[in-house]
Amino acid sequence: MSATPQRQFALQGAAVILVLSLAWPYFGWQIAALPWLETSLAIGAVAFVMATLSRQPWWWRLIHAGFMPLVWATQRLEIEPGWFLLAFISLQLVYRGALSGQVPLYLSNKQTVAALAELLAARGPSRFLDLGAGVGSTTVPLADLLPDSHFTGYENAPLTWFVGLILGVGRPNIRWRWDDLWQAKLGEYDVVYAFLSPAPMAKLWDKVQQEMQPGSLFVSNSFPVPGVTPDRVIEVDCTPARPLYCYQL
């Protein structure tokens, strides 16, 4: 089972239906109230087993295990509904990519930036595109290190885009776009960099092949293109490991 939001809701719903279909008849026969804490824990356990059997990533397993117990805890706390609206808006401002496209907010570390700077320096002045640029943790330091190159960042989460915009002030070789990465015209760049997630890589590779020019380079941080052998893998000296998968067009 792939980790799409719709299928995750279906998995959680299946766990709820399974547990309640057993619990309600049992406690109804005993003429006893349904113990909601124990029931929520049972639903979490069943959802965890289902997520494990369907080979979900570890974070989805934890989400499934804790979702219903957290619902119970939240109900007991009697939190005002307005706080949930505020939390949703905050998540949209920072994690819009994770909510809409399964692309979490990842920040490239200093070791990765150094490896990319070395790679770009060997190619000469370049037009570099960062897809899902976050707060500019890649584009801003690269723009300082390589003033003869031009750097563009695409980010669709409003708050992280705004932070990146502020950090990029005073750097004329940076163009900062508030836009969906799928709207980027990849053919305008020599090097395209992505630090996304496994989910969009196959679709992104199709876009890369259709738009990027011969001789250009696609670099993916941590997540290889499924079924495609990279021309080069740069092992970045950091923990956890963040290899750079390089695909020459």
Backbone bond lengths (Angstrom), bond angles and torsions (degrees), N, CA, C in turn:
res aa  C-N    CA-C-N  psi(-1)  N-CA   C-N-CA  omega(-1)  CA-C   N-CA-C  phi
1 M - - - 1.467 - - 1.521 109.18 -
2 S 1.331 118.14 126.36 1.446 121.25 178.33 1.519 109.83 -77.28
3 A 1.346 115.28 157.86 1.457 120.82 -172.16 1.520 111.93 -88.96
4 T 1.334 117.35 54.92 1.463 120.09 174.70 1.520 108.66 -85.76
5 P 1.340 118.05 149.78 1.471 119.56 -179.35 1.524 113.03 -56.83
6 Q 1.346 117.48 -39.01 1.462 119.90 -178.46 1.530 111.40 -62.44
7 R 1.319 116.17 -42.05 1.472 118.79 -179.31 1.525 111.82 -73.29
8 Q 1.333 116.63 -28.62 1.457 118.25 175.99 1.534 110.60 -69.14
9 F 1.329 116.67 -40.28 1.469 119.75 174.88 1.527 110.40 -61.72
10 A 1.338 116.35 -39.84 1.462 120.27 179.46 1.525 110.92 -64.11
11 L 1.336 116.86 -39.97 1.465 120.40 179.49 1.529 110.49 -65.03
12 Q 1.325 116.10 -45.70 1.466 119.69 179.13 1.528 110.45 -63.80
13 G 1.327 116.26 -39.75 1.463 119.85 178.06 1.515 112.20 -63.94
14 A 1.335 116.82 -38.30 1.464 120.12 178.34 1.521 111.29 -63.74
15 A 1.344 115.93 -38.38 1.466 119.32 178.04 1.528 110.51 -65.57
16 V 1.322 117.65 -41.26 1.466 121.60 178.58 1.525 110.42 -61.77
17 I 1.335 116.22 -48.02 1.471 120.17 -178.34 1.525 111.05 -62.22
18 L 1.343 116.16 -43.11 1.466 119.67 -178.33 1.524 111.23 -62.08
19 V 1.315 117.92 -48.42 1.467 121.19 -176.75 1.526 110.79 -67.73
20 L 1.338 117.11 -45.57 1.463 119.51 -177.78 1.525 112.20 -67.74
21 S 1.345 117.25 -32.32 1.462 120.00 179.05 1.528 111.67 -66.11
22 L 1.333 116.54 -23.15 1.467 120.67 175.93 1.531 111.85 -93.68
23 A 1.358 115.53 -38.73 1.464 119.03 -174.40 1.515 112.85 -73.06
24 W 1.328 117.77 -43.44 1.467 119.52 -176.44 1.538 112.71 -61.74
25 P 1.334 119.61 -48.34 1.468 118.13 177.89 1.532 112.43 -61.37
26 Y 1.333 117.14 -39.37 1.464 120.09 -177.48 1.529 111.42 -64.00
27 F 1.334 116.07 -51.96 1.468 118.84 -177.99 1.524 111.75 -73.68
28 G 1.350 116.19 -27.07 1.456 118.31 173.49 1.514 110.98 -65.22
29 W 1.334 116.79 -39.49 1.470 120.85 177.76 1.528 110.77 -65.70
30 Q 1.342 116.91 -34.77 1.458 121.55 179.48 1.539 112.23 -81.71
31 I 1.327 116.16 -4.63 1.475 122.34 -176.11 1.532 109.14 53.67
32 A 1.325 115.13 50.66 1.463 121.34 -179.18 1.526 109.39 -130.12
33 A 1.317 114.87 152.45 1.463 119.96 177.74 1.530 110.17 -70.58
34 L 1.302 114.68 144.95 1.459 120.40 178.96 1.532 109.27 -68.44
35 P 1.342 119.50 122.97 1.473 121.13 179.04 1.533 109.69 -77.14
36 W 1.318 116.97 101.51 1.460 119.98 -169.39 1.521 113.02 -68.76
37 L 1.324 119.24 -31.70 1.462 119.62 177.31 1.522 110.65 -63.80
38 E 1.334 116.65 -50.58 1.457 120.13 -179.52 1.534 110.86 -64.47
39 T 1.331 115.81 -36.81 1.459 119.31 179.42 1.526 111.05 -65.61
40 S 1.337 117.31 -42.23 1.462 120.23 179.09 1.522 111.20 -65.15
41 L 1.323 116.77 -37.23 1.470 119.85 176.74 1.530 110.78 -66.17
42 A 1.331 116.51 -38.75 1.470 119.99 178.18 1.526 110.95 -65.30
43 I 1.329 116.18 -41.20 1.468 119.89 177.88 1.525 109.95 -62.37
44 G 1.334 117.09 -43.46 1.461 120.50 178.01 1.518 112.07 -60.69
45 A 1.343 116.66 -41.01 1.463 120.20 179.87 1.526 111.33 -66.08
46 V 1.327 116.93 -43.71 1.464 120.68 179.51 1.529 110.42 -65.10
47 A 1.333 116.89 -42.06 1.465 120.57 178.97 1.525 110.57 -63.05
48 F 1.332 116.41 -39.01 1.468 120.53 178.02 1.529 110.87 -62.20
49 V 1.338 116.46 -44.08 1.469 120.43 178.98 1.533 110.00 -63.37
50 M 1.320 117.16 -43.93 1.464 120.25 179.15 1.531 111.45 -62.07
51 A 1.336 116.16 -42.34 1.467 119.89 179.14 1.527 111.06 -65.08
52 T 1.328 116.15 -35.99 1.462 119.97 178.54 1.526 111.04 -69.18
53 L 1.319 116.76 -44.28 1.465 120.54 179.87 1.526 111.86 -64.95
54 S 1.327 117.14 -31.12 1.470 120.64 178.62 1.524 112.52 -90.22
55 R 1.353 115.89 9.59 1.472 122.76 173.23 1.522 113.19 59.52
56 Q 1.330 115.27 43.98 1.452 120.26 175.48 1.531 109.37 -74.21
57 P 1.348 118.01 152.32 1.467 120.27 172.89 1.517 110.93 -56.47
58 W 1.327 115.88 156.30 1.465 119.86 -173.12 1.518 112.84 -59.50
59 W 1.361 117.15 -34.12 1.468 117.82 -177.89 1.522 111.68 -69.56
60 W 1.352 116.96 -31.77 1.470 118.81 176.54 1.526 110.11 -68.43
61 R 1.314 117.17 -35.46 1.465 119.62 178.26 1.528 110.82 -62.56
62 L 1.340 116.14 -42.66 1.462 119.78 178.24 1.524 111.20 -65.55
63 I 1.326 116.81 -39.96 1.466 120.27 178.57 1.520 110.52 -61.25
64 H 1.347 116.00 -45.70 1.471 119.53 179.99 1.522 111.28 -64.39
65 A 1.331 117.68 -38.84 1.461 120.73 -178.87 1.524 111.63 -66.53
66 G 1.336 116.70 -37.20 1.455 119.17 -174.06 1.504 115.90 -96.44
67 F 1.342 117.72 -9.70 1.467 119.60 -171.85 1.521 112.60 -61.48
68 M 1.329 117.75 -55.94 1.466 119.70 -175.24 1.529 112.61 -69.77
69 P 1.353 120.50 -39.19 1.468 118.58 173.03 1.533 112.67 -59.39
70 L 1.334 117.36 -35.27 1.460 119.53 177.37 1.524 111.62 -69.58
71 V 1.335 116.43 -34.74 1.463 119.70 175.03 1.525 109.77 -60.94
72 W 1.334 116.34 -44.73 1.474 120.29 178.24 1.518 110.71 -61.16
73 A 1.348 117.27 -46.71 1.463 121.19 -178.63 1.526 110.93 -62.40
74 T 1.333 116.22 -40.63 1.461 120.21 179.82 1.523 111.15 -63.79
75 Q 1.331 115.96 -40.32 1.468 119.96 178.66 1.526 111.00 -63.74
76 R 1.317 117.09 -36.93 1.462 121.07 -179.96 1.526 111.40 -69.34
77 L 1.327 116.58 -31.61 1.463 120.63 -178.34 1.520 112.66 -76.46
78 E 1.350 116.94 -16.80 1.463 122.51 178.87 1.535 111.16 54.66
79 I 1.322 115.39 51.08 1.467 121.71 -179.57 1.526 109.50 -73.97
80 E 1.313 116.72 138.97 1.464 121.53 179.28 1.536 110.12 -63.41
81 P 1.331 118.53 139.26 1.468 121.75 -177.28 1.529 113.95 -58.00
82 G 1.336 116.93 -28.83 1.460 119.93 -178.66 1.517 113.22 -60.70
83 W 1.331 116.65 -30.61 1.467 119.63 178.87 1.526 111.21 -66.46
84 F 1.330 116.57 -34.40 1.466 119.65 178.21 1.531 110.69 -68.01
85 L 1.322 115.76 -38.06 1.463 119.49 176.78 1.528 110.09 -63.87
86 L 1.320 116.67 -42.56 1.466 120.48 178.75 1.524 110.91 -62.90
87 A 1.345 116.59 -41.59 1.462 120.04 178.82 1.526 111.19 -63.65
88 F 1.335 116.59 -40.11 1.466 120.44 179.37 1.526 111.09 -64.33
89 I 1.333 116.52 -43.99 1.459 120.11 179.35 1.528 110.40 -63.51
90 S 1.340 117.08 -40.70 1.465 120.83 179.03 1.519 111.14 -62.67
91 L 1.333 116.25 -42.33 1.461 119.68 178.10 1.522 111.79 -63.11
92 Q 1.328 116.44 -39.49 1.458 120.31 178.01 1.522 111.24 -63.71
93 L 1.324 116.88 -38.14 1.455 120.80 -178.49 1.524 112.54 -67.22
94 V 1.334 116.84 -32.65 1.467 120.55 -174.66 1.523 112.50 -107.19
95 Y 1.339 117.16 -39.05 1.464 120.53 -172.33 1.522 112.11 -117.35
96 R 1.320 116.59 37.25 1.459 119.07 -178.69 1.525 111.21 -59.05
97 G 1.339 117.26 -38.89 1.467 120.54 -179.25 1.516 112.49 -63.73
98 A 1.332 116.78 -36.75 1.464 120.02 179.19 1.519 110.94 -69.70
99 L 1.337 116.64 -37.37 1.454 120.44 -177.71 1.521 112.22 -74.64
100 S 1.345 117.21 -33.90 1.463 120.01 -174.18 1.517 113.95 -102.15
101 G 1.326 117.81 -27.17 1.462 119.17 -173.79 1.511 115.69 -135.41
102 Q 1.359 117.84 14.89 1.455 122.35 -179.31 1.520 111.89 56.61
103 V 1.327 115.92 38.77 1.458 121.82 178.45 1.525 107.91 -121.42
104 P 1.336 118.88 97.10 1.463 120.79 -179.84 1.530 111.46 -67.48
105 L 1.326 115.80 169.11 1.457 121.17 175.30 1.522 108.50 -83.47
106 Y 1.333 116.55 107.32 1.452 122.32 173.93 1.520 108.90 -110.26
107 L 1.327 117.03 139.28 1.453 121.99 178.10 1.529 108.95 -110.90
108 S 1.312 117.20 124.89 1.462 120.91 178.54 1.526 109.64 -69.59
109 N 1.321 116.69 137.95 1.461 120.41 -178.20 1.535 111.19 -87.58
110 K 1.328 115.90 175.32 1.460 121.52 -176.31 1.530 111.84 -64.31
111 Q 1.330 116.70 -36.25 1.463 119.83 179.77 1.528 111.09 -64.61
112 T 1.342 116.15 -38.94 1.464 120.18 177.99 1.523 110.67 -66.14
113 V 1.325 116.39 -42.76 1.461 120.15 178.35 1.527 110.39 -60.40
114 A 1.328 117.05 -41.64 1.469 120.41 179.39 1.525 110.79 -63.59
115 A 1.345 117.07 -41.12 1.463 120.39 179.02 1.530 111.09 -65.55
116 L 1.326 116.54 -40.27 1.464 120.27 178.22 1.530 111.07 -67.14
117 A 1.332 116.49 -39.37 1.466 119.96 178.33 1.524 110.91 -61.58
118 E 1.314 116.75 -41.64 1.472 120.76 177.82 1.528 110.79 -63.97
119 L 1.322 115.89 -41.48 1.463 120.80 179.49 1.528 110.94 -63.64
120 L 1.320 116.71 -44.64 1.457 121.13 -178.76 1.528 111.49 -70.03
121 A 1.313 116.88 -38.34 1.465 120.18 179.51 1.521 111.03 -60.33
122 A 1.331 116.49 -36.93 1.468 120.55 179.48 1.525 111.67 -68.61
123 R 1.330 117.75 -24.72 1.458 121.59 179.98 1.530 112.60 -87.90
124 G 1.311 117.68 -16.23 1.455 120.45 -175.14 1.516 111.03 88.17
125 P 1.349 118.16 -178.21 1.473 121.25 -179.60 1.527 111.69 -51.05
126 S 1.318 116.40 128.48 1.462 121.02 -172.39 1.520 110.98 -134.01
127 R 1.316 115.01 162.56 1.457 122.83 169.68 1.519 106.49 -105.11
128 F 1.323 116.00 111.92 1.463 123.49 -170.25 1.522 109.72 -111.03
129 L 1.330 116.25 132.32 1.464 121.77 178.60 1.519 109.74 -119.37
130 D 1.324 116.23 128.57 1.463 122.86 175.77 1.524 108.28 -106.98
131 L 1.335 116.97 112.87 1.457 122.63 -179.85 1.525 109.67 -88.67
132 G 1.325 117.14 119.53 1.456 120.35 -174.24 1.514 109.26 74.55
133 A 1.337 115.95 60.48 1.464 121.77 -166.34 1.523 114.28 -79.99
134 G 1.328 118.37 -5.01 1.460 120.54 176.29 1.519 111.97 61.11
135 V 1.330 116.07 -127.36 1.465 121.59 -179.19 1.523 111.81 -99.02
136 G 1.330 116.91 12.76 1.461 119.97 179.20 1.510 114.17 86.76
137 S 1.328 117.92 22.92 1.463 120.96 -177.77 1.524 112.31 -66.74
138 T 1.331 117.61 -16.05 1.459 121.71 175.25 1.527 111.24 -102.45
139 T 1.320 116.31 -50.68 1.468 119.86 -172.54 1.524 112.85 -67.37
140 V 1.331 117.92 -39.89 1.464 119.98 -175.74 1.534 111.96 -65.26
141 P 1.331 120.18 -52.64 1.472 118.53 178.71 1.521 113.00 -65.47
142 L 1.341 117.72 -34.19 1.465 119.26 177.61 1.528 110.87 -65.53
143 A 1.315 117.07 -38.50 1.461 120.50 178.54 1.523 110.93 -62.90
144 D 1.333 117.18 -34.89 1.464 120.44 177.20 1.521 111.49 -71.74
145 L 1.330 116.66 -38.86 1.461 120.93 -176.84 1.525 112.43 -75.25
146 L 1.346 116.79 -31.02 1.461 121.30 -174.26 1.531 109.47 -128.24
147 P 1.322 117.30 76.01 1.470 119.96 -174.70 1.529 113.76 -66.99
148 D 1.339 118.72 -17.40 1.464 121.06 179.89 1.531 112.67 -84.63
149 S 1.320 116.98 -9.10 1.458 121.22 177.39 1.529 109.54 -98.31
150 H 1.328 115.19 162.53 1.463 120.57 179.89 1.524 109.06 -117.20
151 F 1.329 116.28 136.61 1.462 121.61 -172.52 1.531 110.26 -124.92
152 T 1.336 114.62 132.86 1.460 121.89 178.05 1.527 108.80 -123.95
153 G 1.332 115.95 135.44 1.460 120.87 176.57 1.511 111.16 -120.99
154 Y 1.342 116.73 133.37 1.466 122.49 174.41 1.529 107.96 -109.04
155 E 1.324 116.22 125.89 1.462 121.62 178.88 1.522 108.50 -144.54
156 N 1.346 116.89 133.13 1.465 119.27 -176.55 1.523 114.24 -108.25
157 A 1.332 119.09 -3.80 1.468 121.12 175.69 1.531 108.42 -87.66
158 P 1.341 118.38 121.35 1.463 120.45 -170.65 1.526 114.94 -56.62
159 L 1.353 117.32 -46.01 1.455 119.06 -174.46 1.521 111.81 -69.72
160 T 1.335 117.68 -44.68 1.463 119.63 179.41 1.529 110.52 -66.62
161 W 1.342 116.82 -36.11 1.466 119.51 175.19 1.525 110.74 -60.38
162 F 1.324 116.49 -42.79 1.462 120.22 -178.20 1.527 111.04 -65.38
163 V 1.333 116.52 -41.18 1.476 119.95 177.38 1.529 109.72 -61.15
164 G 1.337 116.84 -45.05 1.461 120.09 178.62 1.516 112.14 -62.75
165 L 1.329 116.32 -36.81 1.466 120.46 178.46 1.524 110.53 -61.82
166 I 1.328 116.46 -44.86 1.467 120.98 179.32 1.530 110.61 -64.40
167 L 1.342 116.97 -44.18 1.464 119.89 -178.37 1.525 112.16 -65.87
168 G 1.324 116.71 -25.21 1.456 120.07 -178.31 1.517 114.60 -87.99
169 V 1.331 116.91 -1.11 1.467 120.53 -179.17 1.531 110.07 -61.21
170 G 1.330 115.63 136.12 1.462 120.33 178.92 1.509 114.15 87.09
171 R 1.322 116.50 6.39 1.470 120.52 178.90 1.523 107.86 -118.71
172 P 1.325 116.91 98.32 1.469 120.09 -174.75 1.516 114.53 -68.53
173 N 1.328 117.17 -14.15 1.470 119.22 -179.82 1.528 112.67 -94.00
174 I 1.338 116.33 18.64 1.474 121.07 175.26 1.523 109.66 -117.76
175 R 1.329 115.93 132.97 1.474 121.84 170.01 1.525 106.70 -118.28
176 W 1.320 116.59 124.17 1.467 122.05 -172.51 1.516 109.15 -113.48
177 R 1.340 117.46 117.47 1.457 121.91 -174.23 1.519 110.99 -113.15
178 W 1.327 116.05 130.28 1.467 121.33 170.39 1.521 106.40 -93.11
179 D 1.335 115.32 96.19 1.458 119.62 -174.01 1.518 109.52 -164.32
180 D 1.322 115.18 163.57 1.457 122.67 175.88 1.522 108.93 -72.85
181 L 1.317 116.85 135.23 1.469 120.04 -178.31 1.520 112.37 -60.48
182 W 1.341 117.28 -24.99 1.461 119.80 -179.22 1.516 112.24 -73.24
183 Q 1.328 116.36 -10.81 1.462 120.20 177.56 1.526 112.45 -89.93
184 A 1.322 117.62 -7.76 1.463 121.17 -177.96 1.532 110.69 -68.76
185 K 1.314 116.30 139.95 1.462 122.32 176.45 1.524 108.17 -93.70
186 L 1.318 115.33 96.04 1.460 120.92 -171.03 1.520 112.77 -66.13
187 G 1.314 117.22 -23.58 1.458 120.32 -178.31 1.515 114.01 -67.04
188 E 1.332 117.73 -10.98 1.456 121.14 -179.26 1.530 112.75 -86.09
189 Y 1.346 117.76 0.24 1.460 120.48 -171.68 1.525 111.53 -126.13
190 D 1.340 114.56 150.98 1.468 121.31 177.52 1.526 111.35 -84.90
191 V 1.333 115.75 -35.90 1.466 121.44 -178.90 1.525 107.92 -132.15
192 V 1.323 116.30 128.01 1.467 122.42 176.30 1.522 108.08 -116.32
193 Y 1.320 116.14 127.28 1.466 122.73 -175.96 1.525 109.36 -118.18
194 A 1.322 116.63 138.57 1.459 121.63 179.14 1.523 110.05 -139.81
195 F 1.328 115.72 135.16 1.464 122.53 172.57 1.517 105.41 -130.60
196 L 1.334 116.68 83.67 1.451 122.45 -167.71 1.529 111.42 -113.32
197 S 1.318 117.19 -101.84 1.458 123.95 178.60 1.532 106.12 -166.74
198 P 1.329 118.68 169.32 1.464 118.70 178.30 1.521 113.62 -63.02
199 A 1.346 117.50 -27.83 1.468 120.88 -171.24 1.531 114.35 -57.67
200 P 1.343 120.49 -47.94 1.471 119.07 -173.78 1.525 114.62 -92.20
201 M 1.330 119.35 3.87 1.466 119.87 -168.71 1.529 113.43 -65.39
202 A 1.320 118.29 -40.27 1.471 120.02 -179.65 1.528 110.48 -64.54
203 K 1.322 116.64 -43.99 1.467 120.96 178.97 1.522 110.66 -65.57
204 L 1.328 116.78 -41.11 1.459 120.42 179.79 1.529 110.73 -64.91
205 W 1.315 117.53 -38.32 1.464 120.49 178.70 1.531 111.05 -62.39
206 D 1.316 117.07 -38.36 1.476 119.61 175.71 1.530 110.46 -60.18
207 K 1.319 116.57 -42.02 1.469 121.48 179.08 1.528 110.04 -65.87
208 V 1.322 116.43 -41.35 1.470 121.31 178.55 1.520 110.63 -59.59
209 Q 1.320 116.67 -47.60 1.463 120.57 -178.32 1.529 111.86 -64.95
210 Q 1.305 116.61 -35.12 1.465 120.32 -177.86 1.527 112.79 -75.42
211 E 1.339 117.57 -31.99 1.463 119.68 -168.44 1.526 115.20 -111.74
212 M 1.313 118.77 -34.15 1.464 119.50 -173.34 1.526 111.52 -73.89
213 Q 1.320 115.61 147.69 1.454 122.21 -175.34 1.529 111.42 -83.37
214 P 1.339 117.84 153.40 1.473 120.55 174.55 1.531 110.54 -57.08
215 G 1.318 115.61 137.09 1.453 120.87 -178.27 1.512 113.93 92.24
216 S 1.339 118.28 -12.59 1.462 120.88 177.89 1.526 109.75 -81.49
217 L 1.333 115.76 170.25 1.458 121.34 -171.88 1.523 110.44 -130.71
218 F 1.334 115.55 132.25 1.460 121.54 173.74 1.526 108.04 -108.99
219 V 1.332 116.71 128.42 1.468 122.23 -178.10 1.527 108.95 -123.16
220 S 1.321 116.63 125.43 1.464 121.60 177.47 1.523 109.51 -115.60
221 N 1.313 115.76 125.90 1.457 121.68 178.14 1.524 109.59 -83.08
222 S 1.326 116.30 119.42 1.474 124.35 171.20 1.523 115.98 76.35
223 F 1.338 118.71 -29.74 1.460 120.61 -172.21 1.528 110.22 -117.99
224 P 1.334 117.49 107.11 1.476 119.58 -179.46 1.519 111.52 -73.07
225 V 1.319 114.77 160.26 1.458 120.36 173.27 1.526 107.81 -73.27
226 P 1.333 118.54 124.47 1.471 119.96 -177.01 1.530 111.71 -62.59
227 G 1.334 115.45 129.72 1.460 121.16 175.69 1.512 114.78 78.82
228 V 1.331 118.91 5.81 1.465 121.99 -178.66 1.523 108.31 -123.06
229 T 1.329 116.91 127.71 1.461 121.81 179.70 1.523 110.02 -82.85
230 P 1.323 118.79 122.83 1.468 119.98 179.56 1.529 110.99 -68.50
231 D 1.325 115.67 151.82 1.460 120.24 176.54 1.525 111.34 -72.98
232 R 1.333 115.53 -25.56 1.457 120.04 -179.09 1.514 108.91 -156.63
233 V 1.316 116.74 143.55 1.456 121.86 173.65 1.524 107.99 -122.34
234 I 1.321 116.55 120.73 1.464 121.54 178.38 1.524 108.08 -97.40
235 E 1.315 115.94 116.59 1.458 120.55 179.34 1.525 109.13 -84.80
236 V 1.309 116.51 109.24 1.464 121.90 -178.54 1.523 109.14 -83.02
237 D 1.314 116.52 132.50 1.463 121.96 -176.65 1.532 109.88 -80.13
238 C 1.331 116.07 82.68 1.462 120.82 179.61 1.520 109.05 -154.40
239 T 1.335 115.04 166.68 1.461 122.13 177.71 1.526 108.93 -129.53
240 P 1.355 118.31 124.96 1.463 127.13 -0.93 1.529 111.92 -69.42
241 A 1.320 116.41 165.20 1.450 121.01 -177.82 1.518 111.27 -62.07
242 R 1.335 116.92 136.22 1.457 123.26 179.43 1.526 109.17 -132.36
243 P 1.342 118.21 70.61 1.469 119.48 179.57 1.524 111.71 -66.01
244 L 1.310 115.16 148.84 1.455 121.64 176.05 1.533 108.62 -104.59
245 Y 1.316 116.56 117.41 1.469 122.55 -179.91 1.527 108.27 -93.79
246 C 1.330 115.83 117.88 1.461 121.69 -172.74 1.541 109.42 -109.09
247 Y 1.318 115.43 128.33 1.471 122.12 -178.45 1.532 108.46 -123.32
248 Q 1.312 116.04 112.70 1.459 121.32 179.25 1.518 109.62 -84.37
249 L 1.303 116.66 128.52 1.454 120.51 180.00 1.526 109.73 -85.87
